[in-house]
C-alpha cells in the first residue's frame, strides 16, 4: 500500500437507502450487510478533531435528474406506484425475468422498485455533488455501480444508470478562478467481472468532433465487446482470461496508468464490482482483496493516490458476506488505513452470516493463496 494518511472521504448511506437497496432481487439484504460491517469496524466514526468519514445522506433523485440520461417513457414506467409482473410493457423496458445467474435479462419488477431507482440514482448523485463542491476528495457509494442499465431499458440486475448520471454530473462545466468555465475530464474505470456495456454505450463516440473530450471509459472485464465496430480511443476495454488473479492485474495495471497519464482526468469513477473475487458464484476470476500487488485493494489504493477526485461505486458480487468484507476493506483503503486481512469480524447483528463454514476461513485462505499468484 501507499503511504498511510487521512483523506477527506465521504460515505453515502441512510436508513432509507439501505432499506430499498436491500430489496434488489439479485442481492437481497446485501446493502444491509455491507453498511453494517463497515459500521461494525468503526470506519464511519470520527475522532475529537473531526477526522474520519463524512456522512453523506442521499436524497432520492427527482424525475428531472433521472431524465438527464433516461428516456421519459422508461422512467414513467419504472416510477409507477406499482408495476405488475403481468404488465405488457415490461418486456419493452427490460423488466423481465430469465433463468440463470449469467443472464442480462434478470430484472423483474419488485416491491418499491420506484423508490429503489430514485434512491440509488440519488445516492450516486449525492456522492458526485460532494466531489464537485470540493467537500471531499473521495466519495464512496456502495449501493451504486449499476453499469448495465441502458437509456431506455433495465438490464443485468441494473434498473437505473446511476454511473452514467454521476459522470454527467461530474463533467458539467463549472466556474474557474479566472472567471471562465472549466470542463472537467472524467475517467470511468470498471473492475467488475462483466463488461460495462451500459456506461460504455452511453459515452461511445461521444468525443467525435471534440478537440477536448471529457469522458473516457475503461473496462477490465472477462467479457468485453463494445457493440459499435468503429474504434473509439475514449471507450476502451481490456479483456482478462478466466482465472485472472492478482498476477494478471499487476501485469496489465501499467496500461491503466498510461491511459490515465494520457487523459489526465480531474475525477475518476471506479466501479468496484466484487463478482471477480475468489469465492463468488460466478467462479470465473480468482482475484483477491488483499494488499499485494495486483489485488483489488492495491488497484483501488493506486487510484486513490492519483491526486484527483475519486468516486468509488459498488457493482456485482453475489455472495453477500464476501462482498461486505471486500467493500469494508476498500473503505479502509480509501481512508488510508487498511484493515488487516485477518481481522476478526466484530460482533454485530449480521455476525452469524460470517460463520467459518460459509466463508470466513475459506475466503481468507483463498485470498491469501491468490495473493501469491
Secondary structure, DSSP 8 states (H G I E B T S, - for coil): --------EEEE--HHHHHHHTT-GGGTTHHHHHHHHHHHTTTT-B-TT--BEEEE------HHHHTTTS-HHHHHHHTSS---TT-TTTGGGT----SSTT-TT-----TTHHHHHHHHHHHHHHHHHHHHTTS-SEEEETT---TT--SS--BTTB-S-HHHHHHHHHTS-EE-TTSSEE---EEEEE-SSB--HHHHHHHTTTTTT-SS--EEEEEEESB---S--S--TTEEEEE--TT--HHHHHHHHHHHHHHHHHH--SEEEEE---TTBTT-TT----B--SSSTTSHHHHHHHHHTSSSEEEEE----SSHHHHHHHHHHHHHHHHT----TT-----STTGGGG-TTTTHHHHHHHHHHHHT-
